[in-house]
């Protein structure tokens, strides 16, 4: 393992050309990693009354055309650029919250349909 402290104060492990404050060419093992929010909104906004989700028909059209969910990076983007763990966690939470709202709405529809019988 080669540790390099470059002139720009970047530290490299397993690399002689660190591009970030810490660049590791290899796996990282940690007991815990904490990612802080640098001012970006956490997706609690999904529960705001004025939050508008795509209809399921619009979502189906988007997925059929792009082969990934809206706001989620494509496999090609991740392969070429990588992905921020903090940003991806926020995106995944947004999608979980949207799915939760859709499930709540579906439950209401099921209950309503069952009461018609």
GUMARKOL-643437 format. One record per residue: residue in one letter; x, y, z of N, C-alpha, C, O in turn; residue number from 1. Coordinates in nm, 3 decimals. Layout:
N
LUMKE  r       nX       nY       nZ      caX      caY      caZ       cX       cY       cZ       oX       oY       oZ    k
LUMKE  A        X        Y        Z        X        Y        Z        X        Y        Z        X        Y        Z  NUM
...
This chain:
117
LUMKE  r       nX       nY       nZ      caX      caY      caZ       cX       cY       cZ       oX       oY       oZ    k
LUMKE  X    0.086   -0.118    0.000    0.000    0.000    0.000    0.089    0.123    0.000    0.185    0.134    0.076    1
LUMKE  X    0.054    0.213   -0.088    0.134    0.334   -0.099    0.053    0.453   -0.049   -0.055    0.481   -0.101    2
LUMKE  X    0.104    0.523    0.049    0.039    0.643    0.100    0.109    0.764    0.042    0.231    0.777    0.051    3
LUMKE  X    0.032    0.851   -0.019    0.090    0.970   -0.081    0.020    1.094   -0.027   -0.103    1.100   -0.028    4
LUMKE  X    0.095    1.192    0.020    0.039    1.321    0.055    0.086    1.416   -0.054    0.201    1.459   -0.057    5
LUMKE  X   -0.005    1.447   -0.143    0.029    1.531   -0.258    0.037    1.677   -0.217   -0.005    1.715   -0.107    6
LUMKE  X    0.091    1.759   -0.307    0.103    1.903   -0.281   -0.033    1.968   -0.256   -0.041    2.071   -0.188    7
LUMKE  X   -0.138    1.909   -0.310   -0.272    1.967   -0.292   -0.339    1.914   -0.166   -0.460    1.933   -0.148    8
LUMKE  X   -0.264    1.848   -0.080   -0.313    1.792    0.046   -0.411    1.677    0.029   -0.482    1.643    0.123    9
LUMKE  X   -0.416    1.616   -0.089   -0.495    1.496   -0.109   -0.414    1.376   -0.064   -0.292    1.373   -0.082   10
LUMKE  X   -0.481    1.278   -0.007   -0.415    1.158    0.043   -0.457    1.042   -0.045   -0.575    1.025   -0.074   11
LUMKE  X   -0.361    0.961   -0.086   -0.390    0.845   -0.168   -0.343    0.718   -0.102   -0.232    0.712   -0.048   12
LUMKE  X   -0.427    0.616   -0.107   -0.389    0.482   -0.061   -0.402    0.391   -0.182   -0.510    0.376   -0.238   13
LUMKE  X   -0.292    0.330   -0.221   -0.292    0.243   -0.338   -0.289    0.321   -0.468   -0.316    0.264   -0.574   14
LUMKE  X   -0.257    0.449   -0.462   -0.249    0.533   -0.582   -0.144    0.641   -0.561   -0.120    0.685   -0.448   15
LUMKE  X   -0.082    0.681   -0.667    0.016    0.790   -0.659   -0.044    0.921   -0.708    0.025    1.024   -0.709   16
LUMKE  X   -0.172    0.919   -0.748   -0.236    1.039   -0.802   -0.374    1.058   -0.739   -0.475    1.041   -0.808   17
LUMKE  X   -0.382    1.092   -0.609   -0.512    1.108   -0.546   -0.587    1.229   -0.601   -0.533    1.339   -0.607   18
LUMKE  X   -0.712    1.208   -0.641   -0.791    1.315   -0.701   -0.885    1.382   -0.602   -0.942    1.487   -0.633   19
LUMKE  X   -0.903    1.323   -0.484   -0.991    1.379   -0.381   -0.913    1.387   -0.251   -0.799    1.341   -0.243   20
LUMKE  X   -0.976    1.445   -0.148   -0.908    1.455   -0.019   -0.859    1.320    0.029   -0.752    1.310    0.091   21
LUMKE  X   -0.936    1.212    0.001   -0.891    1.076    0.027   -0.931    0.992   -0.094   -1.049    0.978   -0.124   22
LUMKE  X   -0.834    0.937   -0.163   -0.858    0.848   -0.277   -0.802    0.712   -0.241   -0.684    0.699   -0.208   23
LUMKE  X   -0.888    0.609   -0.247   -0.847    0.474   -0.214   -0.868    0.387   -0.338   -0.978    0.379   -0.392   24
LUMKE  X   -0.761    0.324   -0.382   -0.770    0.231   -0.494   -0.781    0.091   -0.434   -0.681    0.020   -0.420   25
LUMKE  X   -0.902    0.052   -0.400   -0.927   -0.077   -0.337   -1.047   -0.069   -0.246   -1.116    0.033   -0.240   26
LUMKE  X   -1.073   -0.177   -0.174   -1.188   -0.183   -0.084   -1.160   -0.104    0.043   -1.045   -0.087    0.084   27
LUMKE  X   -1.268   -0.055    0.104   -1.259    0.014    0.232   -1.346   -0.061    0.331   -1.463   -0.088    0.303   28
LUMKE  X   -1.292   -0.096    0.445   -1.366   -0.163    0.550   -1.378   -0.066    0.667   -1.278   -0.011    0.714   29
LUMKE  X   -1.502   -0.047    0.712   -1.525    0.041    0.826   -1.637   -0.016    0.910   -1.727   -0.081    0.858   30
LUMKE  X   -1.632    0.008    1.038   -1.740   -0.035    1.127   -1.862    0.053    1.106   -1.975    0.006    1.119   31
LUMKE  X   -1.840    0.179    1.073   -1.951    0.272    1.052   -1.903    0.386    0.963   -1.788    0.430    0.972   32
LUMKE  X   -1.992    0.433    0.877   -1.964    0.550    0.794   -2.080    0.646    0.813   -2.197    0.607    0.801   33
LUMKE  X   -2.050    0.770    0.842   -2.153    0.873    0.857   -2.137    0.971    0.742   -2.030    1.028    0.720   34
LUMKE  X   -2.246    0.989    0.669   -2.247    1.083    0.558   -2.335    1.200    0.600   -2.452    1.181    0.632   35
LUMKE  X   -2.280    1.320    0.599   -2.358    1.436    0.639   -2.426    1.497    0.518   -2.383    1.478    0.404   36
LUMKE  X   -2.532    1.571    0.544   -2.607    1.639    0.439   -2.547    1.777    0.422   -2.539    1.854    0.518   37
LUMKE  X   -2.504    1.809    0.301   -2.439    1.938    0.277   -2.538    2.047    0.234   -2.503    2.135    0.155   38
LUMKE  X   -2.659    2.039    0.285   -2.758    2.141    0.253   -2.864    2.095    0.155   -2.966    2.161    0.138   39
LUMKE  X   -2.841    1.981    0.090   -2.944    1.928    0.002   -3.063    1.883    0.085   -3.048    1.842    0.201   40
LUMKE  X   -3.180    1.892    0.026   -3.301    1.856    0.100   -3.310    1.705    0.116   -3.287    1.631    0.020   41
LUMKE  X   -3.342    1.661    0.236   -3.374    1.521    0.261   -3.516    1.502    0.210   -3.596    1.595    0.220   42
LUMKE  X   -3.552    1.385    0.157   -3.678    1.374    0.084   -3.806    1.371    0.167   -3.905    1.311    0.123   43
LUMKE  X   -3.807    1.432    0.284   -3.933    1.446    0.356   -4.035    1.527    0.276   -4.155    1.520    0.302   44
LUMKE  X   -3.986    1.605    0.178   -4.075    1.685    0.094   -4.178    1.598    0.021   -4.281    1.649   -0.023   45
LUMKE  X   -4.151    1.468    0.008   -4.245    1.378   -0.058   -4.379    1.378    0.015   -4.483    1.358   -0.048   46
LUMKE  X   -4.379    1.398    0.146   -4.501    1.395    0.224   -4.573    1.530    0.230   -4.676    1.542    0.296   47
LUMKE  X   -4.520    1.629    0.163   -4.586    1.760    0.157   -4.711    1.750    0.071   -4.710    1.681   -0.031   48
LUMKE  X   -4.819    1.816    0.111   -4.944    1.808    0.033   -4.930    1.855   -0.112   -5.006    1.812   -0.198   49
LUMKE  X   -4.835    1.943   -0.140   -4.820    1.993   -0.277   -4.718    1.915   -0.360   -4.689    1.953   -0.473   50
LUMKE  X   -4.663    1.805   -0.305   -4.571    1.721   -0.380   -4.649    1.643   -0.487   -4.748    1.578   -0.456   51
LUMKE  X   -4.603    1.650   -0.610   -4.672    1.582   -0.719   -4.585    1.469   -0.772   -4.473    1.490   -0.819   52
LUMKE  X   -4.640    1.348   -0.765   -4.573    1.232   -0.822   -4.626    1.209   -0.963   -4.737    1.250   -0.996   53
LUMKE  X   -4.545    1.145   -1.045   -4.592    1.100   -1.176   -4.706    1.001   -1.154   -4.708    0.928   -1.055   54
LUMKE  X   -4.798    0.998   -1.246   -4.898    0.891   -1.241   -4.826    0.760   -1.272   -4.716    0.760   -1.327   55
LUMKE  X   -4.888    0.649   -1.238   -4.826    0.519   -1.268   -4.812    0.500   -1.419   -4.716    0.437   -1.464   56
LUMKE  X   -4.905    0.552   -1.497   -4.895    0.542   -1.643   -4.775    0.622   -1.694   -4.701    0.575   -1.781   57
LUMKE  X   -4.755    0.742   -1.640   -4.638    0.823   -1.679   -4.509    0.754   -1.636   -4.410    0.754   -1.710   58
LUMKE  X   -4.511    0.696   -1.517   -4.394    0.626   -1.466   -4.360    0.506   -1.555   -4.243    0.483   -1.587   59
LUMKE  X   -4.461    0.432   -1.596   -4.439    0.317   -1.685   -4.378    0.363   -1.817   -4.284    0.300   -1.866   60
LUMKE  X   -4.429    0.471   -1.873   -4.375    0.524   -1.998   -4.229    0.564   -1.981   -4.146    0.534   -2.067   61
LUMKE  X   -4.198    0.633   -1.870   -4.061    0.675   -1.843   -3.967    0.555   -1.833   -3.861    0.552   -1.895   62
LUMKE  X   -4.008    0.455   -1.754   -3.925    0.337   -1.733   -3.905    0.261   -1.865   -3.794    0.216   -1.894   63
LUMKE  X   -4.010    0.248   -1.944   -3.997    0.179   -2.073   -3.902    0.252   -2.167   -3.832    0.188   -2.246   64
LUMKE  X   -3.900    0.384   -2.159   -3.814    0.463   -2.247   -3.670    0.470   -2.197   -3.576    0.458   -2.276   65
LUMKE  X   -3.652    0.489   -2.066   -3.518    0.516   -2.010   -3.455    0.396   -1.940   -3.334    0.394   -1.917   66
LUMKE  X   -3.535    0.295   -1.905   -3.487    0.173   -1.839   -3.429    0.198   -1.700   -3.341    0.124   -1.655   67
LUMKE  X   -3.476    0.301   -1.633   -3.446    0.327   -1.492   -3.550    0.425   -1.438   -3.619    0.490   -1.516   68
LUMKE  X   -3.560    0.436   -1.307   -3.657    0.526   -1.246   -3.616    0.672   -1.263   -3.497    0.701   -1.274   69
LUMKE  X   -3.712    0.763   -1.265   -3.679    0.906   -1.271   -3.595    0.945   -1.150   -3.616    0.894   -1.040   70
LUMKE  X   -3.502    1.033   -1.170   -3.412    1.086   -1.067   -3.308    0.985   -1.019   -3.224    1.019   -0.935   71
LUMKE  X   -3.312    0.864   -1.069   -3.213    0.762   -1.034   -3.111    0.756   -1.146   -3.149    0.747   -1.263   72
LUMKE  X   -2.981    0.761   -1.114   -2.882    0.755   -1.221   -2.890    0.621   -1.295   -2.919    0.517   -1.236   73
LUMKE  X   -2.864    0.628   -1.423   -2.863    0.505   -1.504   -2.738    0.424   -1.474   -2.642    0.475   -1.415   74
LUMKE  X   -2.739    0.299   -1.515   -2.622    0.211   -1.497   -2.501    0.270   -1.569   -2.389    0.263   -1.518   75
LUMKE  X   -2.523    0.327   -1.686   -2.413    0.386   -1.763   -2.355    0.506   -1.688   -2.233    0.520   -1.679   76
LUMKE  X   -2.443    0.592   -1.633   -2.395    0.707   -1.556   -2.311    0.664   -1.437   -2.206    0.722   -1.410   77
LUMKE  X   -2.357    0.562   -1.365   -2.284    0.514   -1.248   -2.151    0.454   -1.290   -2.049    0.475   -1.224   78
LUMKE  X   -2.152    0.379   -1.399   -2.028    0.318   -1.448   -1.927    0.426   -1.486   -1.807    0.412   -1.459   79
LUMKE  X   -1.973    0.533   -1.550   -1.882    0.637   -1.599   -1.841    0.736   -1.490   -1.727    0.783   -1.488   80
LUMKE  X   -1.935    0.770   -1.400   -1.911    0.878   -1.306   -1.909    0.836   -1.159   -1.869    0.914   -1.072   81
LUMKE  X   -1.953    0.713   -1.131   -1.968    0.672   -0.991   -2.095    0.732   -0.935   -2.174    0.793   -1.007   82
LUMKE  X   -2.115    0.713   -0.805   -2.235    0.765   -0.741   -2.201    0.806   -0.599   -2.126    0.737   -0.530   83
LUMKE  X   -2.256    0.917   -0.555   -2.239    0.964   -0.419   -2.327    0.880   -0.327   -2.447    0.869   -0.350   84
LUMKE  X   -2.268    0.822   -0.223   -2.344    0.739   -0.130   -2.454    0.821   -0.062   -2.567    0.774   -0.052   85
LUMKE  X   -2.423    0.940   -0.018   -2.523    1.024    0.048   -2.636    1.061   -0.047   -2.753    1.053   -0.010   86
LUMKE  X   -2.601    1.101   -0.168   -2.703    1.138   -0.267   -2.789    1.018   -0.304   -2.911    1.030   -0.316   87
LUMKE  X   -2.725    0.902   -0.322   -2.801    0.782   -0.360   -2.894    0.739   -0.248   -3.006    0.696   -0.276   88
LUMKE  X   -2.851    0.751   -0.122   -2.940    0.718   -0.010   -3.062    0.809   -0.010   -3.173    0.763    0.017   89
LUMKE  X   -3.043    0.937   -0.039   -3.156    1.031   -0.045   -3.250    0.994   -0.159   -3.372    1.000   -0.143   90
LUMKE  X   -3.195    0.958   -0.274   -3.278    0.918   -0.388   -3.357    0.792   -0.355   -3.476    0.785   -0.383   91
LUMKE  X   -3.290    0.694   -0.296   -3.359    0.569   -0.260   -3.469    0.595   -0.158   -3.577    0.536   -0.168   92
LUMKE  X   -3.444    0.682   -0.059   -3.546    0.714    0.039   -3.664    0.784   -0.029   -3.780    0.757    0.005   93
LUMKE  X   -3.637    0.872   -0.123   -3.745    0.937   -0.198   -3.832    0.833   -0.267   -3.955    0.841   -0.261   94
LUMKE  X   -3.770    0.735   -0.331   -3.846    0.632   -0.402   -3.925    0.544   -0.304   -4.038    0.507   -0.334   95
LUMKE  X   -3.868    0.512   -0.188   -3.939    0.434   -0.087   -4.060    0.513   -0.036   -4.168    0.458   -0.019   96
LUMKE  X   -4.040    0.641   -0.012   -4.150    0.724    0.037   -4.260    0.735   -0.068   -4.378    0.729   -0.035   97
LUMKE  X   -4.223    0.750   -0.195   -4.323    0.754   -0.303   -4.399    0.621   -0.310   -4.521    0.620   -0.324   98
LUMKE  X   -4.326    0.510   -0.300   -4.392    0.379   -0.302   -4.486    0.364   -0.182   -4.594    0.307   -0.196   99
LUMKE  X   -4.446    0.414   -0.067   -4.531    0.407    0.052   -4.661    0.483    0.028   -4.769    0.434    0.062  100
LUMKE  X   -4.652    0.602   -0.028   -4.773    0.680   -0.058   -4.862    0.607   -0.158   -4.984    0.608   -0.144  101
LUMKE  X   -4.801    0.546   -0.258   -4.880    0.470   -0.357   -4.948    0.350   -0.290   -5.063    0.320   -0.322  102
LUMKE  X   -4.879    0.284   -0.200   -4.938    0.168   -0.130   -5.054    0.211   -0.040   -5.155    0.142   -0.032  103
LUMKE  X   -5.039    0.324    0.027   -5.147    0.376    0.111   -5.270    0.404    0.024   -5.383    0.370    0.061  104
LUMKE  X   -5.248    0.467   -0.091   -5.358    0.497   -0.183   -5.422    0.369   -0.235   -5.544    0.360   -0.244  105
LUMKE  X   -5.342    0.271   -0.269   -5.397    0.143   -0.317   -5.479    0.074   -0.209   -5.584    0.016   -0.238  106
LUMKE  X   -5.431    0.078   -0.084   -5.506    0.018    0.027   -5.643    0.084    0.040   -5.744    0.016    0.059  107
LUMKE  X   -5.645    0.217    0.029   -5.773    0.289    0.037   -5.867    0.244   -0.075   -5.986    0.224   -0.052  108
LUMKE  X   -5.813    0.229   -0.197   -5.895    0.185   -0.310   -5.948    0.044   -0.289   -6.064    0.015   -0.320  109
LUMKE  X   -5.865   -0.044   -0.237   -5.906   -0.182   -0.211   -6.019   -0.184   -0.108   -6.120   -0.253   -0.127  110
LUMKE  X   -6.003   -0.110    0.000   -6.106   -0.105    0.104   -6.236   -0.052    0.046   -6.344   -0.105    0.075  111
LUMKE  X   -6.226    0.052   -0.035   -6.346    0.110   -0.098   -6.413    0.009   -0.190   -6.535   -0.007   -0.187  112
LUMKE  X   -6.334   -0.060   -0.272   -6.390   -0.160   -0.363   -6.454   -0.276   -0.287   -6.558   -0.328   -0.326  113
LUMKE  X   -6.391   -0.317   -0.178   -6.447   -0.427   -0.098   -6.577   -0.386   -0.030   -6.664   -0.470   -0.007  114
LUMKE  X   -6.591   -0.259    0.002   -6.713   -0.213    0.068   -6.830   -0.203   -0.029   -6.945   -0.200    0.014  115
LUMKE  X   -6.803   -0.199   -0.159   -6.907   -0.192   -0.261   -6.976   -0.326   -0.277   -7.094   -0.331   -0.312  116
LUMKE  X   -6.907   -0.433   -0.252   -6.962   -0.569   -0.269   -7.086   -0.591   -0.193   -7.142   -0.700   -0.199  117
